[in-house]
């Protein structure tokens, strides 16, 4: 398993609006298609106005197929059109757990 970490830096004052919109329109479709939500957070100390979420995948192919399905979803596109104006930037990382990590370390 590996982790897809996404960091959204939001425009000032948009955190509440972003989280409400995600809960109402984005969360259900994203969880249904991507499957393994590791966590969903917002920052309080350090860089502010950030939302960090992590998703677990069995392989890069698994991630590719699920992300492709998400991007093709009309439900997701409806959410994304409303979400994008709230976002200043997006950062994406692939994290590979060590074998002794609590999440597990069988990398493909």
N, C-alpha and C positions, 0 to 999 in steps of 0.2 A: 504494500500500500504506500501511496505517497499523498501529500497534501497540496492542494491548490490554494494558495493564500492570495486574497484580493484586498487591496486597501483603496478605499474611495476617499479622497479628500474633497470635502463639500465646500460650497461657497458659504461665507460667514452667515450665521443665523438660519441655515437650512437643515440642520440635523433633525429637529423634530418633524419637519415636513417630510424629509427623506424616510425616516423610520416609519411614520404613519402610512405613507404611500406603499412602502415595502410590505408592511404587515397586511394592508388591505388588498393589494393587487399582485405583488411579486413573490411573496414567500411561498404560498401554496404551490404555484406552478414550478418554482425553482426546486423546492424540496421534492416534489413528485418526480421531476425529470432527472435532477442531478443525484438525488438519493441520500448520500451520506454527509449531512451537515455536521462538521466537527464543532463549530461554534460560530457565533455572530456577536460582535462586540462594537462598542464605540469608545473613543479615547476620552480620558478625563485629565490626564497629566501627560506632558510631552506635547507632540504635535496635536493640536486640537482640530475639531471639525472632521474627524476621520471615523469611518466605519470599516472594520476589519472582519472578514468572514473567511472561513476555511472549509474546504470540501475534500473528502477522502475518495480516492479512486484506486482501483486495482491495477490499472495500467494506463499508459498514455493513450492507447486505443480506446479504452473505456471512457476516459475524459473527453477525447475528441468526439466520440459518438454522442455522448450525453450533451456536450456543449452545442453540437450541431443541431440536435433535436430541440434544445432550449431556444436557440436563435431562430428556429423555424416556427416556433409556437406563436400563434396570433395572440394568445393570452399574455405571453412574455413581451411581445412587441408593443402591445397596448401599455404595459407598465413602463417599458424602457423609454418610450416617447415622452412620458411625463417625468421620468427620473433624470434623464440626461441633463436638462437645464439646471438641475440642482448641484451637479458635480463639476468640480474644478479640474480634477485629474484622477487617473486610475493607475494603480501599480499592481502587478501580478507576479507572483513567485511560485515556483514548484519547490516544495520542501520534501526532502527524503529523510525519513526517520532512521535513526541508528537501530541496529538489532536489539539493543537493550532499552530502547525508548518504550514508555508505556503504550504508545499507539501501535508499536510494532514496526518491524523493519524488513519485511520481505519485499524487496524492490523487484520490479520487473524491468 
